[in-house]
Amino acid sequence: MEPLEARTVPLMGTRLVEASAGTGKTFTLTTLYLRIVLEAGLEADQILVVTFTKAAASELRERIRARLREMEDALASGLAGEPLALRGEASVIDRLVEASLERGVADQELARLRRVLRNFDEAQISTIHSFCDRMLEENAFESGASFDTELVKDADLLREEIANDFWSKSFYDADPGFVRWVQTTTRAGRQKSAEVLTRLIGSVLEQPRIILKPDLDAAGETSEIDLDWHSKRQAALTIWSSDRDLIIKRLFDAAQDKVLKNNIYKPAKIESEWGEMLDLLLLDSGIGSDDQRHKARVFRLSVIMNTTAKNREEEVPEHPFFEACEAWLAAADVLADSFEQRWLALEREFIAYAKLEIESRREARGIRSFGDLLVDLAEALDGPSGSQLAERILSRFPAAMIDEFQDTDPIQYHIFDRIWGQGTGPFFLIGDPKQAIYSFRGADIFAYIRAKRDAREAQYTLDWNWRSDPSLIRAVNCIFERVSSPFLFDEIPFHPARAPSLSRECMGADAGEALRFLTLGRDESGKLRKAGSARTLAAQATAADIARLLSSEALIESEPGRSASVEPADVAILCGTGREAREAREALNRHGIASVMTGQESVFETEEALEFEWLLSAVADPTDLRVLRAAMCTRILGGQAQVLFDLQRDSDLWEAWLEAAQDWWAAWNRSGPIGLLEWILRKEEGRSVLLARPDGERRLTNWLHLGELLQQVWQRGRPGARGLSTWLRNLRQNQQSRRELTDEDALIRLESDERAVKLVTLHSSKGLQYPIVYCPFLWADRTLRPENKAWTAFHDPEHEDRMVLDLGTGPDHENAIGRASWEALAEGLRLLYVGLTRAEHRLVVVWADAESAGSSPLGLLLHPSPNLEDWRENWNVDPTKALREHFKSLDEEEVHSALLGLADSSDGSISVEPWVESWPQEAQSSPPQRRELKARLRTRSLLGAWRISSFSGLTAGGASEPAGGEDHPRDLGLDHDDPSDRVILSENSAGDERIRLAEFPAGAVPGTMIHHVLEKIDFVKPNSGEVSEIVDRALTRHGMSTKWAPDLIAALPDILETPLGGPLGPFSLSELPRADRLDELEFTLPVAAGGGQALTSEGLSAAFSEFGSEPWVSDYAKRVGRLGFAPLEGYLRGFVDLVFRREDRFYVVDYKSNRLGLKWSDYRTEKMRSTMLENDYLLQYHLYVVALHRMLEKRLPDYQYERDMGGVYYLFLRGLSPQNSAGEGLFFDRPPESLILALSEALGRGESTEEGGGR
């Protein structure tokens, strides 16, 4: 391979570029893009750039755009005769400018550059999936793609559905013995289930061309085997039932006398456990688990004979049961083997079933997954019209560049090769095989290797490292040069990175060597450490060293002459697993160092989600001391064990906490989750409590994030606190639920973490860089997981390195595990490379003498076995055991000497420092610095006047003084039509009866539900059965118990038959036919149309003040003037509950479910008028009349307000009854025409829209 010179590499044919870490891959790609525009004469929409994530595509688009602008400026300067810059990276641009001037067409190329920039929105820079989707859609006839399909991002949901269907179908009438065996055995480390089958089919469908092994015959009949086992079990059970105690005694006596070896036959266990153990197995209806049968082997005659002490064969215990047990367990093993074969056959059957079902259900539902896009395009390219399709795509995109090509898979490479592989245009494959670490996402290093072979001589490298300090580059080179093939594949060689001549050291000697090894020796007994203790110590050592570094005088030089102290944000800790990251975070917390876990973690997976669940449970029942204790343990409330201890000793202290819980409950009832959280943060000082912690900003952000997500759920359906707690628990515990019910909105937010140490997984760190990097856990191995050993995927050289999935057992399966283990080790080495190349200035690696260290990728490089090359010759043998045995053979001194030898060969760039546990106590970390908070300055104009608003939007600002001395509903966080559950009691006479709906719930949900019922029923002839069905359905729809149905059904006649009074006298709603009513009339009123004045609270106030005919209406002018909403231009939108016609006049009706009290007298005019003012209903109904006035003006010939407008009825539904004599529950007004015209003028004239029907 030759070094790539991006300015001169030929722009023709396939070119494969291996870009090592930090070597400017993106800079090179943008340079090639420039040359394709300038020299190949292509436009923005003719150059395809493919990468593998949306974020990468977005970043790449901006980088290319910026480079095009840079070239435009430079070329324009060159044409103007201005001198070239000749500095650093800009020199590449300058050389391209020189080449353009030499070609003599610089003016044409500048014009093309500017045209490309103008049309850059048409640039084809996307993910592989977007490209495939677009090609299928644009070439539907050639590809055979459906015109009407929906792209679903989660294919697992359909797979789970199919797996569940197959599971039910297969086991509905299956043999009970087999069903029992399935229930008591595992597969891939999990209980056999439909979920296990879902995992299996995922492995198959991600690789459509995968080869399945072994080729299984149909499962044989097991009935005879089953009968044999049943008869032998019955024989053993008969003997055991009669002689149980004698059998146990004989084994006990033999063990007591040392006739039987006590390492297996322990007298104490024989006497206390074995009888019960065998009782359970013999009485089981199935053959038991493998573990149960293994434990029961001690009763088999063959085991007893083989564990008899030497020269005591004559004393071996005898009993017919031992022979019967031998026969019974042997028959059970045979039956288990037959069940195993039956299960394997079932898996093969499921794979075939799932492939067909996924295809048919996908077509029936018109859906397609991201994986389907690749398969569909690949199959289209191989189909009858494939050549024509390839030509069309090639003519559309004469040039293509594939970024991050090491993450490709066989199907993706087949697509690229089929279209551009044989062409003559520019086709660049850019990536780094040393960073191919995403096999779990379907990436396949063997696809890259094949592409490398296909590229033949057109292979290039980038090896100038622009990221890291020169000493750190030397240190990393030293590690990977210790073995001849550090990545195991000959096709992936290691080319030592080089430091550019302009590179400099940005940290001094006070920060230590560029790469420091902190070594954890063996345990106190000199043995290799267990993984758990090594992990804990590694986290402690890392946290202590970071604390020491932060309190030191170490500086980072950002540019010559400018340096800054090391801050927490300069440090990243790379971890292999979430468990490792949590250990590191806990260790940092002990030093008072804030940290943040970055990546794709959901906020529902955090500790704050669990604590919010506890808090909601306490709100659901504030008197339950058990759940209240849990809430008191949350960090937002202090979480102090001393408080619980004090409560245990002094029960009187509970009173304050119970009162607090009642306050939480009240805050919840007023405003839901956000109201509850704001109360806790403000009244309980939760904000201060959290921010006093080192990780307080992170935790506060999580609380606020959860509050926002829970509020969205609450607003959609208004579940109770208990229901929301259950919903939250489901999302915390169930990954599938998180996939179905949430999306990217649930990913942890990072805005508060810019001053924290970053905890990053090795996989997530790829493509990123950090000033200082710690790698505490690289000594841990990453062996195959149980599911990888059960379903073993590997690449078979006998099938041209195609992927093979081995489902079976036996020698061939052991070979498959061997090859898969070597491939996993090779990927682990590539992951190690990613981790060691993220640092810019300093890298700290913790090395632990742990049991698994020898088989870790780092262990293989630091302590290579002399037999490694021989082992590589046979990939059918799992290397894990050999690697561990080799490392175990080394004593502590040899391990340490190897590290010192590495340091000696590094030219001073590596140091080795043993770590002792006293460090954490001696290290003093600097206290976290608090930021000075200040408001961000506005840098752009906000066009806030134009918007769509509503009555609620106008009144959301609130009046400065509440009417009637009560808290304004806005102050309680309530919507105006969603009254609180407060009961306002009045002093009534003893004879004042309670209203019919006294016990019926109040609040937003009940109110909306009642509106829904009134919209649906027929007022004149309500059918009792139909009404009952409507009420039940409405209660269910709104999440209310149907136990309230009888109360509401009984109250409906009162509502409908109450005389409305006013100008209509005895007329009631029960006389109003459907033809004369419009339910839920929606209106949209233009505001300030045609350049008129914006609507303001002052304008509304002036109208009420001048034209209000009633004193209380004109007095309202002061209140409306204090609403303080922002000036409005645009539209005012709303819904009128009911508009009806009676005797050629039109009336507005609004239903109010407010609970003003529990007795009829609470609904008289004075109390209702107070409520109308308090809740700004006065403004509401005047706006409704304006809307109706404008509609009638538009629709009614010769409309006259005085003749045609009847007025407004506000019906307080709980207070309505035909027996009321004082107009309880009825509010009527007919605003004067002058006021309505003034309000209409304040809104501005324009064409309003309205329509009847439901919301």
MOPE-V491710 format. One record per residue. RES is the residue in one small letter. NEAR is the number of other C-alpha atoms within 12 Angstrom. Layout:
BEGIN
res = (RES RES)
near = (NEAR NEAR)
END
This chain:
BEGIN
res = (m e p l e a r t v p l m g t r l v e a s a g t g k t f t l t t l y l r i v l e a g l e a d q i l v v t f t k a a a s e l r e r i r a r l r e m e d a l a s g l a g e p l a l r g e a s v i d r l v e a s l e r g v a d q e l a r l r r v l r n f d e a q i s t i h s f c d r m l e e n a f e s g a s f d t e l v k d a d l l r e e i a n d f w s k s f y d a d p g f v r w v q t t t r a g r q k s a e v l t r l i g s v l e q p r i i l k p d l d a a g e t s e i d l d w h s k r q a a l t i w s s d r d l i i k r l f d a a q d k v l k n n i y k p a k i e s e w g e m l d l l l l d s g i g s d d q r h k a r v f r l s v i m n t t a k n r e e e v p e h p f f e a c e a w l a a a d v l a d s f e q r w l a l e r e f i a y a k l e i e s r r e a r g i r s f g d l l v d l a e a l d g p s g s q l a e r i l s r f p a a m i d e f q d t d p i q y h i f d r i w g q g t g p f f l i g d p k q a i y s f r g a d i f a y i r a k r d a r e a q y t l d w n w r s d p s l i r a v n c i f e r v s s p f l f d e i p f h p a r a p s l s r e c m g a d a g e a l r f l t l g r d e s g k l r k a g s a r t l a a q a t a a d i a r l l s s e a l i e s e p g r s a s v e p a d v a i l c g t g r e a r e a r e a l n r h g i a s v m t g q e s v f e t e e a l e f e w l l s a v a d p t d l r v l r a a m c t r i l g g q a q v l f d l q r d s d l w e a w l e a a q d w w a a w n r s g p i g l l e w i l r k e e g r s v l l a r p d g e r r l t n w l h l g e l l q q v w q r g r p g a r g l s t w l r n l r q n q q s r r e l t d e d a l i r l e s d e r a v k l v t l h s s k g l q y p i v y c p f l w a d r t l r p e n k a w t a f h d p e h e d r m v l d l g t g p d h e n a i g r a s w e a l a e g l r l l y v g l t r a e h r l v v v w a d a e s a g s s p l g l l l h p s p n l e d w r e n w n v d p t k a l r e h f k s l d e e e v h s a l l g l a d s s d g s i s v e p w v e s w p q e a q s s p p q r r e l k a r l r t r s l l g a w r i s s f s g l t a g g a s e p a g g e d h p r d l g l d h d d p s d r v i l s e n s a g d e r i r l a e f p a g a v p g t m i h h v l e k i d f v k p n s g e v s e i v d r a l t r h g m s t k w a p d l i a a l p d i l e t p l g g p l g p f s l s e l p r a d r l d e l e f t l p v a a g g g q a l t s e g l s a a f s e f g s e p w v s d y a k r v g r l g f a p l e g y l r g f v d l v f r r e d r f y v v d y k s n r l g l k w s d y r t e k m r s t m l e n d y l l q y h l y v v a l h r m l e k r l p d y q y e r d m g g v y y l f l r g l s p q n s a g e g l f f d r p p e s l i l a l s e a l g r g e s t e e g g g r)
near = (23 19 24 31 22 32 30 19 28 24 33 27 29 36 43 42 44 46 42 43 45 38 32 30 36 36 29 40 39 37 39 43 46 43 39 41 41 37 34 24 28 30 34 37 27 30 39 44 43 41 36 32 21 18 15 24 29 22 21 34 32 21 24 36 30 21 32 38 25 30 42 35 25 33 38 28 23 27 25 16 13 15 16 24 22 16 13 15 20 20 19 30 36 30 28 37 41 29 22 31 26 14 15 15 20 28 23 22 34 35 23 30 38 26 25 34 29 19 18 26 19 19 31 35 40 33 34 40 33 29 34 37 32 24 35 36 24 21 29 23 20 28 35 24 30 25 20 16 21 21 22 21 20 24 30 30 26 30 38 27 23 34 35 23 24 27 30 17 16 25 22 14 12 17 19 18 29 37 28 22 33 34 22 27 27 24 31 24 18 20 18 29 31 30 27 29 39 32 32 40 39 34 35 34 34 35 33 29 23 30 27 37 28 24 20 22 15 16 21 20 17 24 18 15 25 29 19 22 34 28 21 27 35 25 25 35 30 20 23 30 21 14 19 27 23 21 31 35 23 30 42 33 25 31 31 21 21 26 31 34 26 24 16 27 35 24 26 20 22 31 24 16 19 30 29 21 26 34 23 21 32 33 20 22 23 33 41 34 28 24 16 26 31 21 26 36 33 40 43 32 28 21 25 33 28 21 29 29 24 15 13 18 18 14 21 30 35 25 26 25 35 34 28 28 38 30 29 36 45 29 29 39 29 22 33 32 26 27 33 30 28 29 34 34 26 35 41 32 27 34 32 22 25 33 24 18 24 33 24 17 20 27 20 15 19 19 27 34 32 26 33 36 37 37 35 35 43 36 30 32 35 24 20 15 21 26 22 21 32 36 22 24 34 30 22 26 33 36 42 47 44 46 37 43 45 41 38 42 39 37 39 42 35 28 36 40 33 28 38 35 30 21 26 21 31 38 41 49 47 41 43 43 46 43 44 44 37 29 32 21 20 30 29 37 43 36 34 40 36 26 37 34 18 22 25 16 16 28 31 31 37 36 32 31 36 35 36 41 41 35 39 45 44 32 41 48 36 32 41 37 24 29 26 22 26 38 37 31 27 17 25 32 24 36 33 26 33 30 26 23 13 18 23 25 30 34 34 22 21 20 30 31 34 41 45 40 40 42 35 40 33 31 21 9 9 16 19 30 30 23 24 20 24 34 39 31 39 48 45 38 43 53 47 38 45 49 35 31 32 37 26 21 21 26 30 32 21 20 14 14 10 12 17 18 25 34 36 38 27 35 42 47 54 50 43 33 26 25 20 35 38 30 33 44 38 28 32 39 29 26 36 31 41 45 44 43 43 36 27 22 29 32 40 41 28 33 26 35 40 32 37 49 39 35 44 44 36 37 41 33 26 32 22 21 24 18 27 36 30 29 37 37 28 32 36 42 35 28 22 19 17 13 23 24 17 14 22 15 12 12 16 12 17 25 16 15 27 28 17 28 36 24 25 39 34 29 32 42 35 33 37 41 44 34 30 40 40 29 32 40 27 20 21 24 19 30 28 21 26 30 25 24 29 34 34 33 33 37 40 39 29 38 40 34 32 39 39 24 34 43 27 21 25 31 24 17 25 32 33 32 36 27 23 37 31 25 30 40 29 24 31 31 20 19 20 23 19 27 25 20 22 27 22 19 21 30 25 33 30 27 17 27 30 24 28 37 43 42 45 39 37 41 33 30 35 33 32 28 32 33 36 46 43 49 50 49 52 50 43 39 37 32 32 31 21 17 27 31 30 31 38 40 44 43 36 28 15 11 14 17 24 27 38 32 40 40 40 34 24 16 14 20 29 25 27 39 40 35 38 38 37 39 42 41 38 41 38 40 41 41 38 44 38 38 45 50 48 45 43 41 48 50 46 48 45 45 43 47 46 39 34 36 43 40 42 43 43 45 44 42 40 38 41 35 27 18 18 26 20 13 23 30 16 18 31 25 26 30 38 35 23 26 38 31 22 27 34 28 19 26 20 27 15 19 32 28 18 24 37 25 22 32 29 17 21 30 22 24 33 34 34 31 26 26 27 23 24 14 23 27 18 16 26 23 31 25 20 29 17 16 12 6 6 6 6 7 7 7 6 7 8 9 12 15 21 22 24 24 28 29 36 30 26 37 37 28 26 33 29 21 23 26 26 18 13 18 21 33 37 31 25 31 31 30 33 36 36 35 33 36 32 22 20 20 18 19 14 16 12 10 10 17 20 24 31 27 36 29 21 34 31 33 33 36 36 40 36 33 38 44 37 30 36 40 31 29 33 27 29 20 19 27 17 18 13 17 29 25 21 29 37 28 23 31 31 22 23 28 24 30 23 24 17 28 29 22 25 36 33 22 29 37 32 32 37 33 27 34 33 39 28 21 22 24 15 18 19 30 40 26 25 29 20 23 15 22 33 30 32 31 31 28 36 31 42 38 35 30 25 15 16 18 23 31 39 29 33 26 30 44 30 27 36 38 27 25 25 31 22 18 13 20 33 27 23 38 32 28 35 41 31 27 34 25 29 23 29 36 31 32 32 38 29 35 38 41 39 38 44 35 28 25 16 18 28 34 42 41 41 40 40 40 39 44 39 39 36 29 33 40 34 38 43 28 25 21 30 36 30 27 37 38 34 34 42 39 36 40 38 37 40 40 40 44 45 43 41 47 41 34 31 28 21 18 15 19 10 12 20 20 30 19 18 27 36 32 39 41 41 43 41 42 42 45 45 42 36 28 19 26 20 23 33 37 46 42 39 31 32 36 36 29 26 22 33 35 29 27 41 35 28 34 39 32 28 26 23 32 24 28 22 23 20 21 17)
END
